[in-house]
Amino acid sequence: MSQRFIVVSWTNFHLPVEITIEERGTEVQKEFRALMSYTDCEIPGFCRAVYGRVKEDPETVWILAGWENDTSLNVFEATNASVEQRAALSDFGATLLDTHRFNVDGEF
């Protein structure tokens, strides 16, 4: 029987709306996307990462990253890439970084 869910790490933080991460093709967006070091690491089990502002609270941003299992996410969180990512997000202006995990049933 195959696994029916993936593990998603959900990191939320506050980022002023003046930092226009959602404007495609801008230098700000390119710099922000570069901070998602998930794509630069070679951790088996990484699926993909997406981000966006919360419509009801535009100063809140979520990064959702999909992982095949808890082990893959645990390995990533133990790397320097994970520590450096959180530090870089803070340097970018993100405050109140908070990460959670949940299982998503179905496709991601």
Contact map, one row per residue, 1 for C-alpha under 8 A:
111000000000000000000000000000000000000000000000000000000000000000000000000000000000000000000000000000000000
111100000000000000000000000000000000000000000000000000000000000000000000000000000000000000000000000000000000
111111000000000000000000000000000000000000000000000000000000000000000000000000000000000000000000000000000000
011111000000000000000000000000000000000000000000000000000000000000000000000000000000000000000000000000001100
001111100000000000000000000000000000000000000000000000000000000000000000000000000000000000000000000000111110
001111110000000000000000000000000000000000000000000000000000000001111000000000000000000000000000000000111101
000011111000000000000000000000000000000000000000000000000000000001111100100000000000000000000000000011110000
000001111100000000000000000000000000000000000000000000000000000111100000000000000000000000000000000011110000
000000111110000000000000000000000000000000000000000000000000001111100000100000000000000000000000001111000000
000000011111000000000000000000000000000000000000000000000000011110000000000000000000000000000000001111000000
000000001111100000000000000000000000000000000000000000000000011100000000000000000000000000000000111100000000
000000000111110000000000000000000000000000000000000000000001111000000000000000000000000000000001111000000000
000000000011111000000000000000000000000000000000000000000001110000000000000000000000000000000111110000000000
000000000001111100000000000000000000000000000000000000000011100000000000000000000000000000000111100000000000
000000000000111110100000000000000000000000000000000000000011100000000000000000000000000000001110000000000000
000000000000011111100000000000000000000000000000000000000010000000000000000000000000000000001000000000000000
000000000000001111110000000000000000000000000000000000000110000000000000000000000000000000000000000000000000
000000000000000111110000000000000000000000000000000000000000000000000000000000000000000000000000000000000000
000000000000001111111000000100000000000000000000000000000000000000000000000000000000000000000000000000000000
000000000000000011111110000110000000000000000000000000000000000000000000000000000000000000000000000000000000
000000000000000000111111000110010000000000000000000000000000000000000000000000000000000000000000000000000000
000000000000000000011111000010000000000000000000000100000000000000000000000000000000000000000000000000000000
000000000000000000011111110010000000000000000000000000000000000000000000000000000000000000000000000000000000
000000000000000000001111110010000000000000000000000000000000000000000000000000000000000000000000000000000000
000000000000000000000011111011000000000000000000000000000000000000000000000000000000000000000000000000000000
000000000000000000000011111111000000000000000000000000000000000000000000000000000000000000000000000000000000
000000000000000000000000111111100000000000000000000000000000000000000000000000000000000000000000000000000000
000000000000000000111000011111110000000000000000000000000000000000000000000000000000000000000000000000000000
000000000000000000011111111111111000000000000000000000000000000000000000000000000000000000000000000000000000
000000000000000000000000111111111100000000000000000000000000000000000000000000000000000000000000000000000000
000000000000000000000000001111111110000000000000000000000000000000000000000000000000000000000000000000000000
000000000000000000001000000111111111000000000000000000000000000000000000000000000000000000010000000000000000
000000000000000000000000000011111111000000000000000000000000000000000000000000000000000000000000000000000000
000000000000000000000000000001111111100000000000000000000000000000000000000000000000000000000000000000000000
000000000000000000000000000000111111100000000000000000000000000000000000000000000000100110000000000000000000
000000000000000000000000000000011111111100000000100000000000000000000000000000000000100000000000000000000000
000000000000000000000000000000000111111110000000000000000000000000000000000000001100100000000000000000000000
000000000000000000000000000000000001111110000100100000000000000000000000000000001100000000000000000000000000
000000000000000000000000000000000001111111000001100000000000000000000000000000000000000000000000000000000000
000000000000000000000000000000000001111111000000000000000000000000000000000000000000000000000000000000000000
000000000000000000000000000000000000111111100000000000000000000000000000000000001000000000000000000000000000
000000000000000000000000000000000000001111110000000000000000000000000000000000000000000000000000000000000000
000000000000000000000000000000000000000011111100000000000000000000000001001100000000000000000000000000000000
000000000000000000000000000000000000000001111100000000000000000000000001000000000000000000000000000000000000
000000000000000000000000000000000000000000111110000000000000000000111001100000000000000000000000000000000000
000000000000000000000000000000000000010000111111000000000000000011110001100000000000000000000000000000000000
000000000000000000000000000000000000000000001111100000000000000011110000000000000000000000000000000000000000
000000000000000000000000000000000000001000000111110000000000000011100000000000000000000000000000000000000000
000000000000000000000000000000000001011000000011111000000000001111000000000000000000000000000000000000000000
000000000000000000000000000000000000000000000001111100000000001110000000000000000000000000000000000000000000
000000000000000000000000000000000000000000000000111110000000111100000000000000000000000000000000000000000000
000000000000000000000100000000000000000000000000011111000000111000000000000000000000000000000000000000000000
000000000000000000000000000000000000000000000000001111101111110000000000000000000000000000000000000000000000
000000000000000000000000000000000000000000000000000111111111110000000000000000000000000000000000000000000000
000000000000000000000000000000000000000000000000000011111100000000000000000000000000000000000000000000000000
000000000000000000000000000000000000000000000000000001111100000000000000000000000000000000000000000000000000
000000000000000000000000000000000000000000000000000011111111000000000000000000000000000000000000000000000000
000000000000000010000000000000000000000000000000000011111111100000000000000000000000000000000000000000000000
000000000000011110000000000000000000000000000000000011001111100000000000000000000000000000000000000000000000
000000000001111000000000000000000000000000000000000011001111110000000000000000000000000000000000000000000000
000000000001111000000000000000000000000000000000001111000111111000000000000000000000000000000000000000000000
000000000111100000000000000000000000000000000000001111000001111100000000000000000000000000000000000000000000
000000001111000000000000000000000000000000000000111100000000111110000000000000000000000000000000000000000000
000000011110000000000000000000000000000000000000111000000000011111000000000000000000000000000000000000000000
000000011100000000000000000000000000000000000111110000000000001111100000000000000000000000000000000000000000
000001111000000000000000000000000000000000000111100000000000000111110000000000000000000000000000000000000001
000001111000000000000000000000000000000000001111000000000000000011111101100000000000000000000000000000000000
000001100000000000000000000000000000000000001110000000000000000001111101000000000000000000000000000000000000
000001100000000000000000000000000000000000001000000000000000000000111111100000000000000000000000000000000000
000000100000000000000000000000000000000000000000000000000000000000111111110000000000000000000000000000000000
000000000000000000000000000000000000000000000000000000000000000000001111111000000000000000000000000000000000
000000000000000000000000000000000000000000111100000000000000000000111111111100000000000000000000000000000000
000000101000000000000000000000000000000000001100000000000000000000101111111110000000000000000000000000000000
000000000000000000000000000000000000000000000000000000000000000000000111111111000000000000000000000000000000
000000000000000000000000000000000000000000100000000000000000000000000011111111100000000000000000000000000000
000000000000000000000000000000000000000000100000000000000000000000000001111111101100000000000000000000000000
000000000000000000000000000000000000000000000000000000000000000000000000111111100110000000000000000000000000
000000000000000000000000000000000000000000000000000000000000000000000000011111110100000000000000000000000000
000000000000000000000000000000000000000000000000000000000000000000000000001111111110000000000000000000000000
000000000000000000000000000000000000000000000000000000000000000000000000000001111111000000000000000000000000
000000000000000000000000000000000000110010000000000000000000000000000000000100111111100000000000000000000000
000000000000000000000000000000000000110000000000000000000000000000000000000111111111110000000000000000000000
000000000000000000000000000000000000000000000000000000000000000000000000000010111111111000000000000000000000
000000000000000000000000000000000000000000000000000000000000000000000000000000011111111100000000000000000000
000000000000000000000000000000000011100000000000000000000000000000000000000000001111111110000000000000000000
000000000000000000000000000000000000000000000000000000000000000000000000000000000111111111000000100000000000
000000000000000000000000000000000000000000000000000000000000000000000000000000000011111111100000000000000000
000000000000000000000000000000000010000000000000000000000000000000000000000000000001111111110000000000000000
000000000000000000000000000000000010000000000000000000000000000000000000000000000000111111111100000000000000
000000000000000000000000000000000000000000000000000000000000000000000000000000000000011111111110100000000000
000000000000000000000000000000000000000000000000000000000000000000000000000000000000001111111100000000000000
000000000000000000000000000000010000000000000000000000000000000000000000000000000000000111111100000000000000
000000000000001100000000000000000000000000000000000000000000000000000000000000000000000011111110000000000000
000000000000111000000000000000000000000000000000000000000000000000000000000000000000000011111111100000000000
000000000000111000000000000000000000000000000000000000000000000000000000000000000000000001001111100000000000
000000000001110000000000000000000000000000000000000000000000000000000000000000000000000000000111110000000000
000000000011110000000000000000000000000000000000000000000000000000000000000000000000010001000111111000000000
000000000011100000000000000000000000000000000000000000000000000000000000000000000000000000000001111100000000
000000001111000000000000000000000000000000000000000000000000000000000000000000000000000000000000111110000000
000000001110000000000000000000000000000000000000000000000000000000000000000000000000000000000000011111000000
000000111100000000000000000000000000000000000000000000000000000000000000000000000000000000000000001111100000
000000111100000000000000000000000000000000000000000000000000000000000000000000000000000000000000000111110000
000011110000000000000000000000000000000000000000000000000000000000000000000000000000000000000000000011111000
000011110000000000000000000000000000000000000000000000000000000000000000000000000000000000000000000001111111
000111000000000000000000000000000000000000000000000000000000000000000000000000000000000000000000000000111110
000111000000000000000000000000000000000000000000000000000000000000000000000000000000000000000000000000011111
000010000000000000000000000000000000000000000000000000000000000000000000000000000000000000000000000000011111
000001000000000000000000000000000000000000000000000000000000000001000000000000000000000000000000000000010111
